[in-house]
Amino acid sequence: MSFSSFKKILVPVDGSEFSGKAVRVAVELAKRYDGNITLLHVISAPSSYLIAVPAAGATVEFVKEYYAQAKKRAEEWMGKYVAELESLGVKANSVVLEGASSVVEAITNYAENEKFDLIVIGTRGLSGFKRLLVGSVASGVVNHAHCSVLVVK
């Protein structure tokens, strides 16, 4: 695969500084190779403890509200990213997936099903020996994705 085939770029985002860095790198790639960007945010399922123990506060209404609020927040900040990318001349859209038991699986399945050419994902920088380790989500995506993955620090 050549760089010129990086037309469909997926950027998993969580609102962190590191996913913001991944977006900036993806913008440069999209501009260079005339690609487009899809921002993907995955909302994990609520803790199994909350689901299993109703006294802990989880009811059907709680779970619905959890997803509604998480999706609303994600769509707000992702909308700002999309507007910014489009103002830079990059075609962009955003997707929110709900209820994932595995964020890694949700990202890699979405990338494969939608036939993305590249995933650009951020990781958090740590000090000392841990600096050698890639974040668990980024590492899982690298290991399981069907396409190339660029990890941005």
C-alpha atoms as an extended CHARMM CRD file, in Angstrom:
* protein
*
       153  EXT
         1         1  MET       CA              0.0000000000        0.0000000000        0.0000000000  PROA      1               0.0000000000
         2         2  SER       CA              1.3690000000        3.4080000000       -0.8950000000  PROA      2               0.0000000000
         3         3  PHE       CA              0.8040000000        6.6530000000        0.9640000000  PROA      3               0.0000000000
         4         4  SER       CA             -1.2850000000        7.9180000000       -1.9300000000  PROA      4               0.0000000000
         5         5  SER       CA             -3.8990000000        5.3080000000       -1.0800000000  PROA      5               0.0000000000
         6         6  PHE       CA             -4.5580000000        6.9070000000        2.3270000000  PROA      6               0.0000000000
         7         7  LYS       CA             -7.8100000000        8.4790000000        1.1250000000  PROA      7               0.0000000000
         8         8  LYS       CA            -10.1060000000        7.3150000000        3.9420000000  PROA      8               0.0000000000
         9         9  ILE       CA             -8.6330000000        8.1970000000        7.3230000000  PROA      9               0.0000000000
        10        10  LEU       CA            -10.2460000000        7.1870000000       10.6140000000  PROA      10              0.0000000000
        11        11  VAL       CA             -9.3190000000        9.0980000000       13.7620000000  PROA      11              0.0000000000
        12        12  PRO       CA            -10.6400000000        7.6870000000       17.0450000000  PROA      12              0.0000000000
        13        13  VAL       CA            -11.0760000000       10.6130000000       19.4310000000  PROA      13              0.0000000000
        14        14  ASP       CA            -11.8780000000       10.9730000000       23.1070000000  PROA      14              0.0000000000
        15        15  GLY       CA            -11.4810000000       14.7190000000       23.6130000000  PROA      15              0.0000000000
        16        16  SER       CA             -7.9970000000       14.3830000000       25.0750000000  PROA      16              0.0000000000
        17        17  GLU       CA             -4.9120000000       16.3560000000       24.1120000000  PROA      17              0.0000000000
        18        18  PHE       CA             -3.4840000000       13.2230000000       22.5160000000  PROA      18              0.0000000000
        19        19  SER       CA             -6.4650000000       12.5980000000       20.2690000000  PROA      19              0.0000000000
        20        20  GLY       CA             -6.2510000000       16.2780000000       19.2940000000  PROA      20              0.0000000000
        21        21  LYS       CA             -2.6620000000       15.6870000000       18.1820000000  PROA      21              0.0000000000
        22        22  ALA       CA             -3.8330000000       12.7070000000       16.1260000000  PROA      22              0.0000000000
        23        23  VAL       CA             -6.4380000000       14.9070000000       14.4340000000  PROA      23              0.0000000000
        24        24  ARG       CA             -3.7710000000       17.4810000000       13.5130000000  PROA      24              0.0000000000
        25        25  VAL       CA             -1.5690000000       14.7840000000       11.9670000000  PROA      25              0.0000000000
        26        26  ALA       CA             -4.5500000000       13.3320000000       10.0930000000  PROA      26              0.0000000000
        27        27  VAL       CA             -5.3240000000       16.7950000000        8.6970000000  PROA      27              0.0000000000
        28        28  GLU       CA             -1.8280000000       17.0490000000        7.2430000000  PROA      28              0.0000000000
        29        29  LEU       CA             -2.1380000000       13.6010000000        5.6790000000  PROA      29              0.0000000000
        30        30  ALA       CA             -5.6020000000       14.3240000000        4.2940000000  PROA      30              0.0000000000
        31        31  LYS       CA             -4.3760000000       17.5650000000        2.7210000000  PROA      31              0.0000000000
        32        32  ARG       CA             -1.3050000000       15.9190000000        1.2450000000  PROA      32              0.0000000000
        33        33  TYR       CA             -3.1140000000       12.8960000000       -0.2000000000  PROA      33              0.0000000000
        34        34  ASP       CA             -6.5150000000       14.4730000000       -0.9420000000  PROA      34              0.0000000000
        35        35  GLY       CA             -8.1750000000       12.2970000000        1.6680000000  PROA      35              0.0000000000
        36        36  ASN       CA            -11.1040000000       12.6510000000        4.0060000000  PROA      36              0.0000000000
        37        37  ILE       CA            -11.3390000000       12.1700000000        7.7450000000  PROA      37              0.0000000000
        38        38  THR       CA            -13.9170000000       10.4390000000        9.8970000000  PROA      38              0.0000000000
        39        39  LEU       CA            -13.7210000000       11.1660000000       13.5990000000  PROA      39              0.0000000000
        40        40  LEU       CA            -14.9300000000        8.2350000000       15.6810000000  PROA      40              0.0000000000
        41        41  HSD       CA            -15.8760000000        8.3580000000       19.3340000000  PROA      41              0.0000000000
        42        42  VAL       CA            -16.7590000000        5.1470000000       21.1420000000  PROA      42              0.0000000000
        43        43  ILE       CA            -18.9570000000        5.2580000000       24.2220000000  PROA      43              0.0000000000
        44        44  SER       CA            -18.2140000000        2.2540000000       26.3870000000  PROA      44              0.0000000000
        45        45  ALA       CA            -20.9890000000        0.3370000000       28.0530000000  PROA      45              0.0000000000
        46        46  PRO       CA            -21.5520000000        1.3690000000       31.6760000000  PROA      46              0.0000000000
        47        47  SER       CA            -19.6690000000       -0.6030000000       34.2690000000  PROA      47              0.0000000000
        48        48  SER       CA            -20.9740000000       -4.1440000000       34.6500000000  PROA      48              0.0000000000
        49        49  TYR       CA            -21.1190000000       -3.4780000000       38.3950000000  PROA      49              0.0000000000
        50        50  LEU       CA            -23.6740000000       -0.7160000000       37.8460000000  PROA      50              0.0000000000
        51        51  ILE       CA            -25.7260000000       -2.9640000000       35.5960000000  PROA      51              0.0000000000
        52        52  ALA       CA            -25.5370000000       -5.9820000000       37.9080000000  PROA      52              0.0000000000
        53        53  VAL       CA            -26.2800000000       -4.1150000000       41.1290000000  PROA      53              0.0000000000
        54        54  PRO       CA            -29.3970000000       -1.9640000000       40.7430000000  PROA      54              0.0000000000
        55        55  ALA       CA            -28.8390000000       -0.5210000000       44.2060000000  PROA      55              0.0000000000
        56        56  ALA       CA            -25.6730000000        1.0800000000       42.8220000000  PROA      56              0.0000000000
        57        57  GLY       CA            -27.8900000000        3.3220000000       40.7370000000  PROA      57              0.0000000000
        58        58  ALA       CA            -28.2450000000        1.5700000000       37.3920000000  PROA      58              0.0000000000
        59        59  THR       CA            -31.7330000000        1.3850000000       36.0550000000  PROA      59              0.0000000000
        60        60  VAL       CA            -32.9140000000        1.2840000000       32.4830000000  PROA      60              0.0000000000
        61        61  GLU       CA            -33.4760000000        5.0340000000       32.7370000000  PROA      61              0.0000000000
        62        62  PHE       CA            -29.9560000000        5.5270000000       34.1400000000  PROA      62              0.0000000000
        63        63  VAL       CA            -28.3820000000        3.6350000000       31.2390000000  PROA      63              0.0000000000
        64        64  LYS       CA            -30.4470000000        5.5440000000       28.6620000000  PROA      64              0.0000000000
        65        65  GLU       CA            -29.4700000000        8.8450000000       30.2820000000  PROA      65              0.0000000000
        66        66  TYR       CA            -25.8120000000        7.7570000000       30.4390000000  PROA      66              0.0000000000
        67        67  TYR       CA            -25.7520000000        7.1800000000       26.6730000000  PROA      67              0.0000000000
        68        68  ALA       CA            -27.7840000000       10.2920000000       25.8640000000  PROA      68              0.0000000000
        69        69  GLN       CA            -25.4990000000       12.5810000000       27.8690000000  PROA      69              0.0000000000
        70        70  ALA       CA            -22.2890000000       10.9570000000       26.6350000000  PROA      70              0.0000000000
        71        71  LYS       CA            -23.4590000000       11.1500000000       23.0210000000  PROA      71              0.0000000000
        72        72  LYS       CA            -24.5630000000       14.7810000000       23.3840000000  PROA      72              0.0000000000
        73        73  ARG       CA            -21.1820000000       15.8290000000       24.8270000000  PROA      73              0.0000000000
        74        74  ALA       CA            -19.2670000000       13.8940000000       22.1630000000  PROA      74              0.0000000000
        75        75  GLU       CA            -21.3220000000       15.3220000000       19.3080000000  PROA      75              0.0000000000
        76        76  GLU       CA            -20.7550000000       18.8540000000       20.6130000000  PROA      76              0.0000000000
        77        77  TRP       CA            -16.9580000000       18.7160000000       20.6990000000  PROA      77              0.0000000000
        78        78  MET       CA            -16.7260000000       16.5430000000       17.5890000000  PROA      78              0.0000000000
        79        79  GLY       CA            -18.8940000000       19.0430000000       15.7120000000  PROA      79              0.0000000000
        80        80  LYS       CA            -16.3470000000       21.7320000000       16.5330000000  PROA      80              0.0000000000
        81        81  TYR       CA            -13.5500000000       19.5380000000       15.1870000000  PROA      81              0.0000000000
        82        82  VAL       CA            -15.4660000000       18.8240000000       11.9660000000  PROA      82              0.0000000000
        83        83  ALA       CA            -16.1810000000       22.5360000000       11.4200000000  PROA      83              0.0000000000
        84        84  GLU       CA            -12.5120000000       23.3490000000       11.9980000000  PROA      84              0.0000000000
        85        85  LEU       CA            -11.3610000000       20.6390000000        9.5860000000  PROA      85              0.0000000000
        86        86  GLU       CA            -13.7730000000       21.7830000000        6.9110000000  PROA      86              0.0000000000
        87        87  SER       CA            -12.5660000000       25.3800000000        7.3470000000  PROA      87              0.0000000000
        88        88  LEU       CA             -9.0710000000       24.0190000000        6.5880000000  PROA      88              0.0000000000
        89        89  GLY       CA            -10.3700000000       22.4770000000        3.3710000000  PROA      89              0.0000000000
        90        90  VAL       CA            -10.5300000000       18.8760000000        4.6180000000  PROA      90              0.0000000000
        91        91  LYS       CA            -13.6380000000       16.7520000000        4.0700000000  PROA      91              0.0000000000
        92        92  ALA       CA            -14.6870000000       15.4740000000        7.4820000000  PROA      92              0.0000000000
        93        93  ASN       CA            -17.5310000000       13.8320000000        9.3470000000  PROA      93              0.0000000000
        94        94  SER       CA            -18.0520000000       12.3010000000       12.7640000000  PROA      94              0.0000000000
        95        95  VAL       CA            -19.5560000000        9.1010000000       14.1280000000  PROA      95              0.0000000000
        96        96  VAL       CA            -20.4730000000        8.1000000000       17.6850000000  PROA      96              0.0000000000
        97        97  LEU       CA            -20.7790000000        4.4130000000       18.5480000000  PROA      97              0.0000000000
        98        98  GLU       CA            -22.5970000000        3.4610000000       21.7440000000  PROA      98              0.0000000000
        99        99  GLY       CA            -22.4740000000        0.4770000000       24.0340000000  PROA      99              0.0000000000
       100       100  ALA       CA            -19.1370000000       -1.0200000000       23.1160000000  PROA      100             0.0000000000
       101       101  SER       CA            -17.9070000000       -3.6910000000       25.4600000000  PROA      101             0.0000000000
       102       102  SER       CA            -14.4860000000       -3.2810000000       23.8100000000  PROA      102             0.0000000000
       103       103  VAL       CA            -13.3310000000        0.0730000000       22.4800000000  PROA      103             0.0000000000
       104       104  VAL       CA            -10.5730000000       -1.6360000000       20.4820000000  PROA      104             0.0000000000
       105       105  GLU       CA            -13.0350000000       -4.0250000000       18.8540000000  PROA      105             0.0000000000
       106       106  ALA       CA            -15.4550000000       -1.2030000000       18.0630000000  PROA      106             0.0000000000
       107       107  ILE       CA            -12.7060000000        0.8400000000       16.3760000000  PROA      107             0.0000000000
       108       108  THR       CA            -11.1920000000       -2.0230000000       14.3970000000  PROA      108             0.0000000000
       109       109  ASN       CA            -14.5610000000       -3.4430000000       13.2980000000  PROA      109             0.0000000000
       110       110  TYR       CA            -15.7630000000       -0.0140000000       12.1930000000  PROA      110             0.0000000000
       111       111  ALA       CA            -12.5230000000        0.6030000000       10.2750000000  PROA      111             0.0000000000
       112       112  GLU       CA            -12.7720000000       -2.7410000000        8.5040000000  PROA      112             0.0000000000
       113       113  ASN       CA            -16.5060000000       -2.5610000000        7.7530000000  PROA      113             0.0000000000
       114       114  GLU       CA            -16.1830000000        0.9580000000        6.3350000000  PROA      114             0.0000000000
       115       115  LYS       CA            -12.9710000000        0.0920000000        4.4470000000  PROA      115             0.0000000000
       116       116  PHE       CA            -10.6690000000        2.7470000000        5.8970000000  PROA      116             0.0000000000
       117       117  ASP       CA             -7.1350000000        2.9630000000        4.5160000000  PROA      117             0.0000000000
       118       118  LEU       CA             -5.5160000000        4.3370000000        7.6640000000  PROA      118             0.0000000000
       119       119  ILE       CA             -6.2470000000        4.7830000000       11.3530000000  PROA      119             0.0000000000
       120       120  VAL       CA             -4.5130000000        7.7050000000       13.0830000000  PROA      120             0.0000000000
       121       121  ILE       CA             -4.7320000000        7.3030000000       16.8430000000  PROA      121             0.0000000000
       122       122  GLY       CA             -3.2580000000        9.1780000000       19.7650000000  PROA      122             0.0000000000
       123       123  THR       CA             -1.6660000000        7.7090000000       22.8290000000  PROA      123             0.0000000000
       124       124  ARG       CA             -0.7300000000        9.2710000000       26.0880000000  PROA      124             0.0000000000
       125       125  GLY       CA              2.8760000000       10.0170000000       26.8110000000  PROA      125             0.0000000000
       126       126  LEU       CA              4.1820000000        8.6590000000       30.0800000000  PROA      126             0.0000000000
       127       127  SER       CA              7.4640000000        9.2220000000       31.8850000000  PROA      127             0.0000000000
       128       128  GLY       CA             10.2120000000        6.7720000000       32.7160000000  PROA      128             0.0000000000
       129       129  PHE       CA             10.0620000000        3.1180000000       31.6580000000  PROA      129             0.0000000000
       130       130  LYS       CA              6.3580000000        3.3930000000       30.8660000000  PROA      130             0.0000000000
       131       131  ARG       CA              7.3330000000        5.6330000000       27.9960000000  PROA      131             0.0000000000
       132       132  LEU       CA              8.0900000000        2.4760000000       26.0230000000  PROA      132             0.0000000000
       133       133  LEU       CA              4.5310000000        1.2750000000       26.3850000000  PROA      133             0.0000000000
       134       134  VAL       CA              1.7510000000        2.3200000000       24.0560000000  PROA      134             0.0000000000
       135       135  GLY       CA             -1.6730000000        2.9660000000       25.5660000000  PROA      135             0.0000000000
       136       136  SER       CA             -3.8910000000       -0.0990000000       25.7690000000  PROA      136             0.0000000000
       137       137  VAL       CA             -6.4310000000        1.1140000000       23.1860000000  PROA      137             0.0000000000
       138       138  ALA       CA             -3.7640000000        2.2520000000       20.7220000000  PROA      138             0.0000000000
       139       139  SER       CA             -1.8480000000       -0.9810000000       21.2220000000  PROA      139             0.0000000000
       140       140  GLY       CA             -4.9730000000       -3.0680000000       20.6700000000  PROA      140             0.0000000000
       141       141  VAL       CA             -5.8270000000       -1.1530000000       17.5090000000  PROA      141             0.0000000000
       142       142  VAL       CA             -2.2910000000       -1.6480000000       16.1700000000  PROA      142             0.0000000000
       143       143  ASN       CA             -2.5260000000       -5.3810000000       16.8480000000  PROA      143             0.0000000000
       144       144  HSD       CA             -6.0230000000       -5.9580000000       15.4540000000  PROA      144             0.0000000000
       145       145  ALA       CA             -6.6350000000       -3.4340000000       12.6690000000  PROA      145             0.0000000000
       146       146  HSD       CA             -6.9390000000       -4.6370000000        9.0770000000  PROA      146             0.0000000000
       147       147  CYS       CA             -5.2580000000       -1.4790000000        7.7780000000  PROA      147             0.0000000000
       148       148  SER       CA             -2.2240000000        0.6500000000        8.5860000000  PROA      148             0.0000000000
       149       149  VAL       CA             -2.1970000000        2.4510000000       11.9170000000  PROA      149             0.0000000000
       150       150  LEU       CA             -0.2560000000        5.5930000000       12.7780000000  PROA      150             0.0000000000
       151       151  VAL       CA              0.1690000000        6.1810000000       16.5220000000  PROA      151             0.0000000000
       152       152  VAL       CA              0.7380000000        9.8260000000       17.4360000000  PROA      152             0.0000000000
       153       153  LYS       CA              2.3670000000       10.9380000000       20.6770000000  PROA      153             0.0000000000
